[in-house]
Amino acid sequence: MYPVEAAIVTSCHSGLGGTGDVAILSASNRMSLMPFAQIATRIGGASTVIAATLLMNWVV
């Protein structure tokens, strides 16, 4: 992948889920990257939840 497309897909993991993916990709005119954005959103969301759970167990 090219650096710009990689950055766009990576930013989708911090969007608002599927709606954020559509907004980010349509604003950048890269709707062909939707499958990659969906995967980034799901993996990013899961890793965020796991990291937060581990951090809360460590703090409390």
PDB file of N, CA, C and O in Angstrom, chain B, residues numbered from 101:
ATOM      1  N   MET B 101       0.845  -1.193   0.000  1.00  0.00           N
ATOM      2  CA  MET B 101       0.000   0.000   0.000  1.00  0.00           C
ATOM      3  C   MET B 101       0.883   1.246   0.000  1.00  0.00           C
ATOM      4  O   MET B 101       2.050   1.217   0.391  1.00  0.00           O
ATOM      5  N   TYR B 102       0.299   2.294  -0.437  1.00  0.00           N
ATOM      6  CA  TYR B 102       0.983   3.577  -0.414  1.00  0.00           C
ATOM      7  C   TYR B 102       0.819   4.214   0.962  1.00  0.00           C
ATOM      8  O   TYR B 102      -0.145   3.897   1.659  1.00  0.00           O
ATOM      9  N   PRO B 103       1.717   5.095   1.376  1.00  0.00           N
ATOM     10  CA  PRO B 103       1.656   5.683   2.723  1.00  0.00           C
ATOM     11  C   PRO B 103       0.362   6.440   3.007  1.00  0.00           C
ATOM     12  O   PRO B 103      -0.150   6.376   4.124  1.00  0.00           O
ATOM     13  N   VAL B 104      -0.170   7.146   2.029  1.00  0.00           N
ATOM     14  CA  VAL B 104      -1.401   7.913   2.265  1.00  0.00           C
ATOM     15  C   VAL B 104      -2.572   6.977   2.502  1.00  0.00           C
ATOM     16  O   VAL B 104      -3.356   7.189   3.428  1.00  0.00           O
ATOM     17  N   GLU B 105      -2.701   5.943   1.678  1.00  0.00           N
ATOM     18  CA  GLU B 105      -3.794   4.994   1.859  1.00  0.00           C
ATOM     19  C   GLU B 105      -3.654   4.240   3.175  1.00  0.00           C
ATOM     20  O   GLU B 105      -4.654   3.972   3.841  1.00  0.00           O
ATOM     21  N   ALA B 106      -2.437   3.898   3.554  1.00  0.00           N
ATOM     22  CA  ALA B 106      -2.221   3.216   4.828  1.00  0.00           C
ATOM     23  C   ALA B 106      -2.618   4.106   6.000  1.00  0.00           C
ATOM     24  O   ALA B 106      -3.201   3.623   6.971  1.00  0.00           O
ATOM     25  N   ALA B 107      -2.314   5.389   5.922  1.00  0.00           N
ATOM     26  CA  ALA B 107      -2.700   6.321   6.988  1.00  0.00           C
ATOM     27  C   ALA B 107      -4.208   6.493   7.053  1.00  0.00           C
ATOM     28  O   ALA B 107      -4.768   6.607   8.143  1.00  0.00           O
ATOM     29  N   ILE B 108      -4.873   6.512   5.907  1.00  0.00           N
ATOM     30  CA  ILE B 108      -6.334   6.661   5.891  1.00  0.00           C
ATOM     31  C   ILE B 108      -6.993   5.452   6.535  1.00  0.00           C
ATOM     32  O   ILE B 108      -7.899   5.606   7.355  1.00  0.00           O
ATOM     33  N   VAL B 109      -6.548   4.244   6.175  1.00  0.00           N
ATOM     34  CA  VAL B 109      -7.132   3.035   6.762  1.00  0.00           C
ATOM     35  C   VAL B 109      -6.847   2.973   8.258  1.00  0.00           C
ATOM     36  O   VAL B 109      -7.713   2.562   9.031  1.00  0.00           O
ATOM     37  N   THR B 110      -5.661   3.370   8.677  1.00  0.00           N
ATOM     38  CA  THR B 110      -5.325   3.383  10.101  1.00  0.00           C
ATOM     39  C   THR B 110      -6.187   4.373  10.862  1.00  0.00           C
ATOM     40  O   THR B 110      -6.581   4.098  11.995  1.00  0.00           O
ATOM     41  N   SER B 111      -6.484   5.507  10.273  1.00  0.00           N
ATOM     42  CA  SER B 111      -7.337   6.487  10.951  1.00  0.00           C
ATOM     43  C   SER B 111      -8.768   5.999  11.077  1.00  0.00           C
ATOM     44  O   SER B 111      -9.508   6.491  11.928  1.00  0.00           O
ATOM     45  N   CYS B 112      -9.175   5.046  10.254  1.00  0.00           N
ATOM     46  CA  CYS B 112     -10.536   4.515  10.357  1.00  0.00           C
ATOM     47  C   CYS B 112     -10.749   3.771  11.664  1.00  0.00           C
ATOM     48  O   CYS B 112     -11.882   3.672  12.135  1.00  0.00           O
ATOM     49  N   HIS B 113      -9.695   3.250  12.256  1.00  0.00           N
ATOM     50  CA  HIS B 113      -9.874   2.514  13.512  1.00  0.00           C
ATOM     51  C   HIS B 113     -10.221   3.451  14.663  1.00  0.00           C
ATOM     52  O   HIS B 113     -10.715   2.996  15.694  1.00  0.00           O
ATOM     53  N   SER B 114      -9.975   4.737  14.510  1.00  0.00           N
ATOM     54  CA  SER B 114     -10.357   5.690  15.550  1.00  0.00           C
ATOM     55  C   SER B 114     -11.608   6.472  15.179  1.00  0.00           C
ATOM     56  O   SER B 114     -11.949   7.442  15.855  1.00  0.00           O
ATOM     57  N   GLY B 115     -12.291   6.071  14.128  1.00  0.00           N
ATOM     58  CA  GLY B 115     -13.527   6.745  13.710  1.00  0.00           C
ATOM     59  C   GLY B 115     -14.717   6.276  14.527  1.00  0.00           C
ATOM     60  O   GLY B 115     -14.550   5.728  15.616  1.00  0.00           O
ATOM     61  N   LEU B 116     -15.890   6.484  14.017  1.00  0.00           N
ATOM     62  CA  LEU B 116     -17.122   6.126  14.720  1.00  0.00           C
ATOM     63  C   LEU B 116     -17.688   4.809  14.212  1.00  0.00           C
ATOM     64  O   LEU B 116     -18.886   4.720  13.944  1.00  0.00           O
ATOM     65  N   GLY B 117     -16.864   3.802  14.076  1.00  0.00           N
ATOM     66  CA  GLY B 117     -17.321   2.522  13.563  1.00  0.00           C
ATOM     67  C   GLY B 117     -17.537   2.581  12.062  1.00  0.00           C
ATOM     68  O   GLY B 117     -16.786   3.244  11.346  1.00  0.00           O
ATOM     69  N   GLY B 118     -18.567   1.884  11.584  1.00  0.00           N
ATOM     70  CA  GLY B 118     -18.853   1.853  10.152  1.00  0.00           C
ATOM     71  C   GLY B 118     -19.198   3.209   9.582  1.00  0.00           C
ATOM     72  O   GLY B 118     -18.817   3.525   8.455  1.00  0.00           O
ATOM     73  N   THR B 119     -19.917   4.017  10.351  1.00  0.00           N
ATOM     74  CA  THR B 119     -20.265   5.368   9.896  1.00  0.00           C
ATOM     75  C   THR B 119     -19.021   6.229   9.758  1.00  0.00           C
ATOM     76  O   THR B 119     -18.908   7.004   8.809  1.00  0.00           O
ATOM     77  N   GLY B 120     -18.103   6.105  10.677  1.00  0.00           N
ATOM     78  CA  GLY B 120     -16.850   6.849  10.590  1.00  0.00           C
ATOM     79  C   GLY B 120     -16.003   6.400   9.415  1.00  0.00           C
ATOM     80  O   GLY B 120     -15.345   7.212   8.765  1.00  0.00           O
ATOM     81  N   ASP B 121     -16.024   5.083   9.143  1.00  0.00           N
ATOM     82  CA  ASP B 121     -15.291   4.577   7.980  1.00  0.00           C
ATOM     83  C   ASP B 121     -15.809   5.206   6.697  1.00  0.00           C
ATOM     84  O   ASP B 121     -15.032   5.661   5.857  1.00  0.00           O
ATOM     85  N   VAL B 122     -17.131   5.229   6.554  1.00  0.00           N
ATOM     86  CA  VAL B 122     -17.730   5.817   5.349  1.00  0.00           C
ATOM     87  C   VAL B 122     -17.398   7.296   5.260  1.00  0.00           C
ATOM     88  O   VAL B 122     -17.077   7.791   4.180  1.00  0.00           O
ATOM     89  N   ALA B 123     -17.470   8.008   6.375  1.00  0.00           N
ATOM     90  CA  ALA B 123     -17.185   9.446   6.357  1.00  0.00           C
ATOM     91  C   ALA B 123     -15.730   9.723   5.985  1.00  0.00           C
ATOM     92  O   ALA B 123     -15.454  10.597   5.163  1.00  0.00           O
ATOM     93  N   ILE B 124     -14.804   8.983   6.584  1.00  0.00           N
ATOM     94  CA  ILE B 124     -13.383   9.204   6.311  1.00  0.00           C
ATOM     95  C   ILE B 124     -13.043   8.830   4.877  1.00  0.00           C
ATOM     96  O   ILE B 124     -12.340   9.571   4.191  1.00  0.00           O
ATOM     97  N   LEU B 125     -13.540   7.682   4.420  1.00  0.00           N
ATOM     98  CA  LEU B 125     -13.198   7.231   3.073  1.00  0.00           C
ATOM     99  C   LEU B 125     -13.880   8.062   1.992  1.00  0.00           C
ATOM    100  O   LEU B 125     -13.293   8.295   0.936  1.00  0.00           O
ATOM    101  N   SER B 126     -15.101   8.510   2.237  1.00  0.00           N
ATOM    102  CA  SER B 126     -15.756   9.344   1.222  1.00  0.00           C
ATOM    103  C   SER B 126     -15.129  10.733   1.172  1.00  0.00           C
ATOM    104  O   SER B 126     -15.056  11.334   0.100  1.00  0.00           O
ATOM    105  N   ALA B 127     -14.679  11.249   2.305  1.00  0.00           N
ATOM    106  CA  ALA B 127     -14.017  12.558   2.303  1.00  0.00           C
ATOM    107  C   ALA B 127     -12.685  12.501   1.564  1.00  0.00           C
ATOM    108  O   ALA B 127     -12.271  13.480   0.943  1.00  0.00           O
ATOM    109  N   SER B 128     -12.020  11.360   1.632  1.00  0.00           N
ATOM    110  CA  SER B 128     -10.734  11.228   0.945  1.00  0.00           C
ATOM    111  C   SER B 128     -10.869  10.604  -0.441  1.00  0.00           C
ATOM    112  O   SER B 128      -9.869  10.377  -1.122  1.00  0.00           O
ATOM    113  N   ASN B 129     -12.110  10.325  -0.859  1.00  0.00           N
ATOM    114  CA  ASN B 129     -12.394   9.740  -2.178  1.00  0.00           C
ATOM    115  C   ASN B 129     -11.657   8.409  -2.364  1.00  0.00           C
ATOM    116  O   ASN B 129     -11.057   8.158  -3.409  1.00  0.00           O
ATOM    117  N   ARG B 130     -11.716   7.556  -1.324  1.00  0.00           N
ATOM    118  CA  ARG B 130     -11.046   6.252  -1.365  1.00  0.00           C
ATOM    119  C   ARG B 130     -12.010   5.150  -0.917  1.00  0.00           C
ATOM    120  O   ARG B 130     -11.644   4.315  -0.090  1.00  0.00           O
ATOM    121  N   MET B 131     -13.222   5.136  -1.445  1.00  0.00           N
ATOM    122  CA  MET B 131     -14.212   4.140  -1.027  1.00  0.00           C
ATOM    123  C   MET B 131     -13.790   2.710  -1.375  1.00  0.00           C
ATOM    124  O   MET B 131     -14.342   1.755  -0.828  1.00  0.00           O
ATOM    125  N   SER B 132     -12.829   2.556  -2.267  1.00  0.00           N
ATOM    126  CA  SER B 132     -12.357   1.212  -2.613  1.00  0.00           C
ATOM    127  C   SER B 132     -11.600   0.555  -1.455  1.00  0.00           C
ATOM    128  O   SER B 132     -11.342  -0.648  -1.485  1.00  0.00           O
ATOM    129  N   LEU B 133     -11.247   1.337  -0.443  1.00  0.00           N
ATOM    130  CA  LEU B 133     -10.533   0.800   0.716  1.00  0.00           C
ATOM    131  C   LEU B 133     -11.471   0.346   1.834  1.00  0.00           C
ATOM    132  O   LEU B 133     -11.012   0.052   2.937  1.00  0.00           O
ATOM    133  N   MET B 134     -12.774   0.284   1.566  1.00  0.00           N
ATOM    134  CA  MET B 134     -13.750  -0.061   2.606  1.00  0.00           C
ATOM    135  C   MET B 134     -13.481  -1.419   3.267  1.00  0.00           C
ATOM    136  O   MET B 134     -13.577  -1.502   4.491  1.00  0.00           O
ATOM    137  N   PRO B 135     -13.148  -2.491   2.526  1.00  0.00           N
ATOM    138  CA  PRO B 135     -12.874  -3.760   3.226  1.00  0.00           C
ATOM    139  C   PRO B 135     -11.723  -3.654   4.226  1.00  0.00           C
ATOM    140  O   PRO B 135     -11.792  -4.222   5.316  1.00  0.00           O
ATOM    141  N   PHE B 136     -10.676  -2.936   3.862  1.00  0.00           N
ATOM    142  CA  PHE B 136      -9.538  -2.767   4.764  1.00  0.00           C
ATOM    143  C   PHE B 136      -9.914  -1.910   5.967  1.00  0.00           C
ATOM    144  O   PHE B 136      -9.439  -2.148   7.077  1.00  0.00           O
ATOM    145  N   ALA B 137     -10.764  -0.917   5.746  1.00  0.00           N
ATOM    146  CA  ALA B 137     -11.211  -0.060   6.841  1.00  0.00           C
ATOM    147  C   ALA B 137     -12.068  -0.842   7.829  1.00  0.00           C
ATOM    148  O   ALA B 137     -11.961  -0.634   9.038  1.00  0.00           O
ATOM    149  N   GLN B 138     -12.915  -1.736   7.334  1.00  0.00           N
ATOM    150  CA  GLN B 138     -13.743  -2.560   8.213  1.00  0.00           C
ATOM    151  C   GLN B 138     -12.868  -3.440   9.107  1.00  0.00           C
ATOM    152  O   GLN B 138     -13.127  -3.570  10.304  1.00  0.00           O
ATOM    153  N   ILE B 139     -11.843  -4.036   8.527  1.00  0.00           N
ATOM    154  CA  ILE B 139     -10.940  -4.885   9.310  1.00  0.00           C
ATOM    155  C   ILE B 139     -10.182  -4.052  10.338  1.00  0.00           C
ATOM    156  O   ILE B 139     -10.034  -4.465  11.489  1.00  0.00           O
ATOM    157  N   ALA B 140      -9.702  -2.882   9.926  1.00  0.00           N
ATOM    158  CA  ALA B 140      -8.968  -2.011  10.854  1.00  0.00           C
ATOM    159  C   ALA B 140      -9.858  -1.569  12.003  1.00  0.00           C
ATOM    160  O   ALA B 140      -9.404  -1.489  13.145  1.00  0.00           O
ATOM    161  N   THR B 141     -11.126  -1.278  11.711  1.00  0.00           N
ATOM    162  CA  THR B 141     -12.056  -0.856  12.754  1.00  0.00           C
ATOM    163  C   THR B 141     -12.297  -1.980  13.754  1.00  0.00           C
ATOM    164  O   THR B 141     -12.310  -1.742  14.962  1.00  0.00           O
ATOM    165  N   ARG B 142     -12.486  -3.190  13.265  1.00  0.00           N
ATOM    166  CA  ARG B 142     -12.780  -4.307  14.169  1.00  0.00           C
ATOM    167  C   ARG B 142     -11.568  -4.711  14.995  1.00  0.00           C
ATOM    168  O   ARG B 142     -11.692  -4.948  16.196  1.00  0.00           O
ATOM    169  N   ILE B 143     -10.415  -4.791  14.377  1.00  0.00           N
ATOM    170  CA  ILE B 143      -9.206  -5.156  15.123  1.00  0.00           C
ATOM    171  C   ILE B 143      -8.818  -4.040  16.090  1.00  0.00           C
ATOM    172  O   ILE B 143      -8.443  -4.309  17.231  1.00  0.00           O
ATOM    173  N   GLY B 144      -8.906  -2.791  15.637  1.00  0.00           N
ATOM    174  CA  GLY B 144      -8.572  -1.659  16.505  1.00  0.00           C
ATOM    175  C   GLY B 144      -9.505  -1.546  17.690  1.00  0.00           C
ATOM    176  O   GLY B 144      -9.061  -1.266  18.804  1.00  0.00           O
ATOM    177  N   GLY B 145     -10.795  -1.761  17.468  1.00  0.00           N
ATOM    178  CA  GLY B 145     -11.761  -1.706  18.562  1.00  0.00           C
ATOM    179  C   GLY B 145     -11.532  -2.813  19.575  1.00  0.00           C
ATOM    180  O   GLY B 145     -11.585  -2.581  20.783  1.00  0.00           O
ATOM    181  N   ALA B 146     -11.277  -4.015  19.080  1.00  0.00           N
ATOM    182  CA  ALA B 146     -11.034  -5.144  19.981  1.00  0.00           C
ATOM    183  C   ALA B 146      -9.757  -4.941  20.787  1.00  0.00           C
ATOM    184  O   ALA B 146      -9.727  -5.218  21.986  1.00  0.00           O
ATOM    185  N   SER B 147      -8.712  -4.462  20.138  1.00  0.00           N
ATOM    186  CA  SER B 147      -7.459  -4.252  20.875  1.00  0.00           C
ATOM    187  C   SER B 147      -7.586  -3.129  21.896  1.00  0.00           C
ATOM    188  O   SER B 147      -6.954  -3.182  22.951  1.00  0.00           O
ATOM    189  N   THR B 148      -8.387  -2.120  21.600  1.00  0.00           N
ATOM    190  CA  THR B 148      -8.611  -1.038  22.558  1.00  0.00           C
ATOM    191  C   THR B 148      -9.351  -1.547  23.787  1.00  0.00           C
ATOM    192  O   THR B 148      -9.004  -1.189  24.912  1.00  0.00           O
ATOM    193  N   VAL B 149     -10.367  -2.380  23.581  1.00  0.00           N
ATOM    194  CA  VAL B 149     -11.123  -2.935  24.707  1.00  0.00           C
ATOM    195  C   VAL B 149     -10.236  -3.849  25.548  1.00  0.00           C
ATOM    196  O   VAL B 149     -10.281  -3.793  26.777  1.00  0.00           O
ATOM    197  N   ILE B 150      -9.440  -4.680  24.906  1.00  0.00           N
ATOM    198  CA  ILE B 150      -8.552  -5.580  25.642  1.00  0.00           C
ATOM    199  C   ILE B 150      -7.518  -4.788  26.440  1.00  0.00           C
ATOM    200  O   ILE B 150      -7.259  -5.099  27.602  1.00  0.00           O
ATOM    201  N   ALA B 151      -6.932  -3.773  25.823  1.00  0.00           N
ATOM    202  CA  ALA B 151      -5.935  -2.954  26.524  1.00  0.00           C
ATOM    203  C   ALA B 151      -6.556  -2.218  27.704  1.00  0.00           C
ATOM    204  O   ALA B 151      -5.941  -2.124  28.767  1.00  0.00           O
ATOM    205  N   ALA B 152      -7.766  -1.695  27.529  1.00  0.00           N
ATOM    206  CA  ALA B 152      -8.433  -0.990  28.622  1.00  0.00           C
ATOM    207  C   ALA B 152      -8.764  -1.945  29.766  1.00  0.00           C
ATOM    208  O   ALA B 152      -8.634  -1.583  30.935  1.00  0.00           O
ATOM    209  N   THR B 153      -9.188  -3.157  29.435  1.00  0.00           N
ATOM    210  CA  THR B 153      -9.498  -4.146  30.467  1.00  0.00           C
ATOM    211  C   THR B 153      -8.247  -4.529  31.251  1.00  0.00           C
ATOM    212  O   THR B 153      -8.279  -4.606  32.479  1.00  0.00           O
ATOM    213  N   LEU B 154      -7.156  -4.766  30.547  1.00  0.00           N
ATOM    214  CA  LEU B 154      -5.906  -5.106  31.236  1.00  0.00           C
ATOM    215  C   LEU B 154      -5.416  -3.953  32.095  1.00  0.00           C
ATOM    216  O   LEU B 154      -4.923  -4.168  33.203  1.00  0.00           O
ATOM    217  N   LEU B 155      -5.544  -2.746  31.598  1.00  0.00           N
ATOM    218  CA  LEU B 155      -5.113  -1.579  32.362  1.00  0.00           C
ATOM    219  C   LEU B 155      -5.965  -1.394  33.612  1.00  0.00           C
ATOM    220  O   LEU B 155      -5.442  -1.063  34.676  1.00  0.00           O
ATOM    221  N   MET B 156      -7.276  -1.607  33.489  1.00  0.00           N
ATOM    222  CA  MET B 156      -8.149  -1.464  34.655  1.00  0.00           C
ATOM    223  C   MET B 156      -7.866  -2.549  35.684  1.00  0.00           C
ATOM    224  O   MET B 156      -7.919  -2.283  36.885  1.00  0.00           O
ATOM    225  N   ASN B 157      -7.568  -3.766  35.240  1.00  0.00           N
ATOM    226  CA  ASN B 157      -7.212  -4.832  36.184  1.00  0.00           C
ATOM    227  C   ASN B 157      -5.901  -4.526  36.889  1.00  0.00           C
ATOM    228  O   ASN B 157      -5.731  -4.866  38.060  1.00  0.00           O
ATOM    229  N   TRP B 158      -4.987  -3.896  36.196  1.00  0.00           N
ATOM    230  CA  TRP B 158      -3.694  -3.566  36.773  1.00  0.00           C
ATOM    231  C   TRP B 158      -3.803  -2.415  37.770  1.00  0.00           C
ATOM    232  O   TRP B 158      -3.112  -2.408  38.789  1.00  0.00           O
ATOM    233  N   VAL B 159      -4.675  -1.433  37.477  1.00  0.00           N
ATOM    234  CA  VAL B 159      -4.821  -0.255  38.338  1.00  0.00           C
ATOM    235  C   VAL B 159      -5.617  -0.590  39.591  1.00  0.00           C
ATOM    236  O   VAL B 159      -5.272  -0.143  40.685  1.00  0.00           O
ATOM    237  N   VAL B 160      -6.663  -1.362  39.440  1.00  0.00           N
ATOM    238  CA  VAL B 160      -7.565  -1.631  40.570  1.00  0.00           C
ATOM    239  C   VAL B 160      -7.134  -2.799  41.363  1.00  0.00           C
ATOM    240  O   VAL B 160      -7.786  -3.154  42.345  1.00  0.00           O
TER     241      VAL B 160
END
